[in-house]
Amino acid sequence: MFGVRLLSGIVILAISILGMAVGGEVLCIGLCIISLIGFREMTKVLGVSGNDTEGGKKFSAPEIIGFVGIVALYAGVYAVYLTDSFVYMLGAVVFTILALMFAYVFAFPKFNAEKIIGAVFAFVYAPLMLSFVYLTREGNAGIYVVWLILISSWGCDTMAYVAGKLFGKHKAFPELSPKKTIEGCVGGVLGSALIGAIYASLVINGRVDITGSVWKIAVLTAAGALMSMVGDLAASAIKRNRDIKDYGKLIPGHGGIMDRFDSTIVVAPLVFFLTVVLL
């Protein structure tokens, strides 16, 4: 099982690196596909898909609206740097939410409030927040700063695991994630900051004109690492609330898209906004 998990993890990392390196249409389409799958996983977990008697196998109207909205969202995201405007992206978000409200009202009482709220949450959680990977990559110095998303999320996972194994004694979240320790969490944040500082020193300095880039990126990746742990724990909390082990079975040894990208999803918008502020 460990071998399968390791191999699939390497494949996911390689695909992620390739997508971020190439950017453009390839990254945008890839993120759109991941978002569609992640949205479906979340709507199934939240009981939005199909009817209870159908086992969630059919697509419900709120899901179909969400699928259309996700495609429209990524069309708008792709248009951001072509038109120098966020209007199409924001328009896709607003009209998707309005369409879900229309479905709620005109099909009442077919869909209860929980399903509509779940559809909105699923749309914002993965698709919208993950779109910031593309916005970061295509923005100013994006070819260099987009990697801070992986350093903050997957770098934190690795460093937290190592620190937890070596020094972990005190449980950080015993009810939510029994294996996580305070020492591991601290190690994840500090480790990500260190990796970020090294990356800034070796790669960004001399290529991007950023005053104080090393310490700024160290702070940014530390904040991103902290956010990545919150994202991981939030995804775990939803699974515990719904009494499930994984969001899906797409990725051998890892589960679904939401299981593997739970931290990346919430780190992406934070990195985008912090790069705007700090860099």
C-alpha positions as CSV (number, residue, x, y, z in Angstrom):
1,M,0.0,0.0,0.0
2,F,2.8,2.4,0.8
3,G,4.4,1.7,-2.6
4,V,1.2,2.5,-4.4
5,R,0.7,5.7,-2.3
6,L,4.3,6.8,-3.0
7,L,4.1,6.1,-6.7
8,S,0.7,7.9,-7.1
9,G,2.1,10.8,-5.1
10,I,5.1,11.1,-7.4
11,V,2.9,11.0,-10.4
12,I,0.6,13.8,-9.0
13,L,3.7,15.9,-8.1
14,A,5.1,15.5,-11.6
15,I,1.8,16.4,-13.2
16,S,1.5,19.4,-10.9
17,I,5.0,20.6,-11.7
18,L,4.5,20.2,-15.4
19,G,1.2,22.1,-15.3
20,M,2.7,25.0,-13.3
21,A,5.8,25.1,-15.5
22,V,3.8,25.3,-18.7
23,G,1.1,27.5,-17.5
24,G,-1.4,29.1,-19.9
25,E,-4.2,27.0,-21.4
26,V,-2.7,23.7,-20.2
27,L,-2.8,24.8,-16.5
28,C,-6.2,26.5,-16.8
29,I,-7.8,23.4,-18.4
30,G,-6.1,21.1,-15.9
31,L,-7.3,23.1,-13.0
32,C,-10.8,23.2,-14.4
33,I,-10.9,19.4,-14.7
34,I,-9.6,19.0,-11.1
35,S,-12.2,21.5,-9.9
36,L,-15.1,19.6,-11.6
37,I,-14.0,16.4,-10.0
38,G,-13.4,18.1,-6.6
39,F,-16.8,19.8,-6.8
40,R,-18.5,16.4,-7.5
41,E,-16.7,14.8,-4.6
42,M,-17.8,17.5,-2.2
43,T,-21.4,17.6,-3.4
44,K,-21.6,13.8,-2.9
45,V,-20.3,14.1,0.6
46,L,-22.6,17.0,1.5
47,G,-25.7,15.2,0.1
48,V,-26.2,17.5,-2.9
49,S,-26.0,14.9,-5.6
50,G,-29.1,13.0,-6.7
51,N,-31.8,11.8,-4.3
52,D,-31.2,9.8,-1.2
53,T,-32.9,6.8,-2.8
54,E,-30.6,7.1,-5.8
55,G,-27.4,6.8,-3.7
56,G,-26.1,10.0,-5.1
57,K,-25.4,8.4,-8.5
58,K,-27.3,10.9,-10.6
59,F,-26.5,14.6,-11.1
60,S,-28.9,16.9,-9.4
61,A,-29.9,20.3,-10.8
62,P,-27.7,22.2,-8.3
63,E,-24.7,20.0,-9.4
64,I,-25.4,20.7,-13.1
65,I,-25.6,24.4,-12.4
66,G,-22.3,24.0,-10.5
67,F,-20.6,22.2,-13.4
68,V,-21.7,24.9,-15.9
69,G,-20.6,27.6,-13.4
70,I,-17.1,26.0,-13.0
71,V,-16.5,26.0,-16.8
72,A,-17.7,29.6,-17.0
73,L,-15.5,30.5,-14.0
74,Y,-12.4,29.1,-15.7
75,A,-13.3,30.9,-18.9
76,G,-13.4,34.1,-16.9
77,V,-10.2,33.2,-15.1
78,Y,-8.5,32.7,-18.4
79,A,-9.8,36.1,-19.6
80,V,-8.4,38.0,-16.6
81,Y,-5.0,38.6,-18.1
82,L,-6.3,38.9,-21.6
83,T,-8.7,41.7,-20.8
84,D,-6.9,43.0,-17.7
85,S,-10.2,42.7,-15.8
86,F,-11.7,40.3,-13.2
87,V,-15.2,41.1,-14.4
88,Y,-15.8,37.9,-16.2
89,M,-14.5,35.8,-13.4
90,L,-16.5,37.6,-10.8
91,G,-19.5,37.5,-13.1
92,A,-19.3,33.7,-13.3
93,V,-19.2,33.4,-9.6
94,V,-22.1,35.7,-9.0
95,F,-24.3,34.2,-11.7
96,T,-23.6,30.7,-10.6
97,I,-24.8,31.6,-7.1
98,L,-27.8,33.4,-8.5
99,A,-28.7,30.4,-10.7
100,L,-28.6,28.1,-7.6
101,M,-31.0,30.5,-5.8
102,F,-33.3,30.4,-8.9
103,A,-33.3,26.6,-8.7
104,Y,-34.1,26.7,-5.0
105,V,-37.0,29.0,-5.5
106,F,-38.6,27.8,-8.7
107,A,-38.2,24.1,-7.8
108,F,-39.3,24.5,-4.2
109,P,-39.6,22.2,-2.2
110,K,-37.6,19.8,-4.3
111,F,-34.3,21.0,-3.0
112,N,-33.9,21.9,0.7
113,A,-31.7,24.8,1.9
114,E,-28.9,22.4,3.0
115,K,-28.5,21.2,-0.6
116,I,-28.3,24.6,-2.1
117,I,-25.9,25.9,0.6
118,G,-23.8,22.7,0.1
119,A,-23.7,23.4,-3.7
120,V,-22.5,27.0,-3.1
121,F,-19.9,25.9,-0.6
122,A,-18.6,23.1,-2.9
123,F,-18.4,25.7,-5.7
124,V,-16.4,28.2,-3.7
125,Y,-14.3,25.7,-1.8
126,A,-12.4,23.9,-4.5
127,P,-13.2,25.5,-7.9
128,L,-13.0,29.2,-6.9
129,M,-10.0,28.9,-4.5
130,L,-8.1,26.6,-6.8
131,S,-8.4,29.1,-9.7
132,F,-5.9,31.2,-7.8
133,V,-3.2,28.8,-8.8
134,Y,-3.7,30.0,-12.4
135,L,-4.0,33.7,-11.4
136,T,-0.7,33.4,-9.4
137,R,1.1,31.6,-12.3
138,E,0.0,34.1,-15.0
139,G,0.6,37.2,-12.8
140,N,3.7,39.3,-12.2
141,A,6.8,37.0,-11.9
142,G,4.3,34.1,-11.8
143,I,6.8,31.5,-13.2
144,Y,8.8,32.1,-10.0
145,V,6.2,32.8,-7.3
146,V,3.7,30.0,-8.2
147,W,6.0,27.4,-6.6
148,L,5.4,29.1,-3.3
149,I,2.0,27.4,-3.3
150,L,3.6,23.9,-3.4
151,I,6.3,24.9,-0.9
152,S,3.7,26.2,1.5
153,S,1.4,23.2,1.2
154,W,3.3,20.0,0.3
155,G,6.5,21.3,1.8
156,C,4.6,21.8,5.1
157,D,3.2,18.3,4.9
158,T,6.7,16.8,4.5
159,M,8.4,18.9,7.1
160,A,5.5,18.5,9.6
161,Y,5.7,14.7,9.1
162,V,9.5,14.7,9.7
163,A,9.3,17.0,12.8
164,G,6.4,15.0,14.2
165,K,8.3,11.7,13.8
166,L,11.5,13.0,15.4
167,F,10.1,15.3,18.1
168,G,6.3,14.8,18.4
169,K,5.1,14.3,21.9
170,H,2.1,16.7,22.5
171,K,-1.1,16.1,20.6
172,A,-2.3,19.3,18.7
173,F,-5.8,18.2,17.7
174,P,-6.6,14.9,19.5
175,E,-10.2,14.7,18.4
176,L,-9.8,15.9,14.9
177,S,-6.4,14.5,13.9
178,P,-4.9,12.3,16.6
179,K,-1.5,11.9,14.8
180,K,-0.8,15.6,14.5
181,T,1.5,17.0,17.2
182,I,2.3,20.6,18.2
183,E,6.0,19.9,17.4
184,G,5.0,18.6,14.0
185,C,2.9,21.7,13.3
186,V,5.7,24.1,14.4
187,G,8.2,22.1,12.3
188,G,5.9,22.3,9.3
189,V,5.7,26.1,9.5
190,L,9.3,26.7,10.2
191,G,10.4,24.1,7.6
192,S,8.3,25.8,4.9
193,A,9.7,29.2,5.9
194,L,13.2,27.8,5.6
195,I,12.6,26.2,2.2
196,G,11.0,29.4,1.0
197,A,14.0,31.4,2.1
198,I,16.4,29.0,0.4
199,Y,14.2,29.1,-2.8
200,A,14.2,32.9,-2.7
201,S,17.9,33.1,-2.2
202,L,18.8,30.6,-5.0
203,V,16.1,31.2,-7.5
204,I,14.2,34.5,-7.1
205,N,17.1,36.8,-6.2
206,G,18.7,38.2,-9.3
207,R,15.7,37.2,-11.4
208,V,12.9,39.2,-9.9
209,D,13.3,42.8,-8.6
210,I,12.0,42.3,-5.0
211,T,13.4,44.3,-2.1
212,G,14.0,42.0,0.9
213,S,12.8,39.0,-1.1
214,V,14.3,36.3,1.2
215,W,12.5,37.4,4.5
216,K,9.3,38.3,2.6
217,I,9.0,34.9,1.0
218,A,10.0,33.2,4.3
219,V,7.0,35.0,6.0
220,L,4.8,34.2,3.0
221,T,5.5,30.5,3.0
222,A,5.2,30.3,6.8
223,A,1.7,31.9,6.6
224,G,0.9,29.6,3.7
225,A,2.0,26.6,5.7
226,L,-0.2,27.6,8.6
227,M,-3.1,28.0,6.2
228,S,-2.3,24.6,4.6
229,M,-2.7,22.9,8.0
230,V,-6.1,24.7,8.5
231,G,-7.2,23.4,5.1
232,D,-6.1,19.9,5.8
233,L,-7.9,19.9,9.2
234,A,-11.0,21.5,7.7
235,A,-11.2,18.8,5.1
236,S,-10.8,16.2,7.8
237,A,-13.5,17.8,9.9
238,I,-16.0,17.5,7.1
239,K,-15.1,13.8,6.6
240,R,-15.6,13.2,10.4
241,N,-18.9,15.0,10.3
242,R,-20.0,12.9,7.4
243,D,-18.4,9.7,8.8
244,I,-16.4,8.8,5.7
245,K,-12.7,7.9,5.3
246,D,-12.0,9.5,1.9
247,Y,-13.7,11.9,-0.5
248,G,-13.2,9.5,-3.4
249,K,-11.1,6.7,-4.9
250,L,-9.6,8.4,-7.9
251,I,-6.0,8.5,-6.6
252,P,-4.7,5.1,-5.4
253,G,-3.4,5.3,-1.8
254,H,-4.6,8.9,-1.4
255,G,-8.4,8.9,-2.0
256,G,-10.0,11.7,-4.0
257,I,-9.0,15.1,-5.4
258,M,-10.2,16.7,-2.1
259,D,-8.0,14.3,-0.1
260,R,-4.8,15.2,-2.0
261,F,-5.4,18.9,-2.8
262,D,-7.1,19.9,0.5
263,S,-4.2,22.1,1.6
264,T,-3.3,23.4,-1.8
265,I,-6.8,24.6,-2.3
266,V,-6.8,27.0,0.6
267,V,-3.1,28.1,0.2
268,A,-3.5,29.2,-3.4
269,P,-5.6,32.4,-2.7
270,L,-3.5,33.3,0.3
271,V,-0.3,33.1,-1.7
272,F,-1.9,35.2,-4.5
273,F,-3.0,38.0,-2.2
274,L,0.2,38.0,-0.2
275,T,2.4,38.2,-3.3
276,V,0.4,41.2,-4.3
277,V,0.9,42.8,-0.9
278,L,4.5,41.8,-0.1
279,L,6.1,41.4,-3.5
